[in-house]
Amino acid sequence: MPGYISRDAAIDKMRSLRSDFKAKNDWDSGYDTAIAEAFEHIKRVPVVDVQPIVRCKDCRYAHNLSDTMVYCKYFGCGAMSPNDFCSRGKSEAMQNDE
């Protein structure tokens, strides 16, 4: 399974590394050139259209029946596995995202 990271997070990490190297006085102009090239490569990486998955056990529409079953109040369907998910899932943190 591929791991996805934010392009901005990758660039922030590179900036952090640059600062760390400079703070340790372990720096020369070659590092600046290499990091500038790395920034440009990261900026050109294609973005992937991904959405976070909300598992049934974490969904605000789920009613926990037990540790192994939840009932979906959105669809009114029968018992679901807590690890199932769907395109309508909303976590409590997403409550204001409607």
Long-range contacts (C-beta under 8 A, 24 or more apart in sequence): 4-48, 4-50, 7-42, 7-43, 7-45, 7-47, 10-42, 11-39, 11-42, 11-43, 14-38, 14-39, 14-42, 53-85, 53-89, 54-85, 54-89, 54-90, 54-91, 54-94, 55-82, 55-83, 55-84, 55-85, 55-89, 56-80, 56-81, 56-82, 56-83, 56-84, 56-85, 56-86, 56-89, 57-82, 57-83, 58-89, 58-91, 58-92, 59-85, 59-89, 59-90, 59-91, 60-90, 60-91, 60-92, 60-94, 60-95, 61-88, 61-89, 61-90
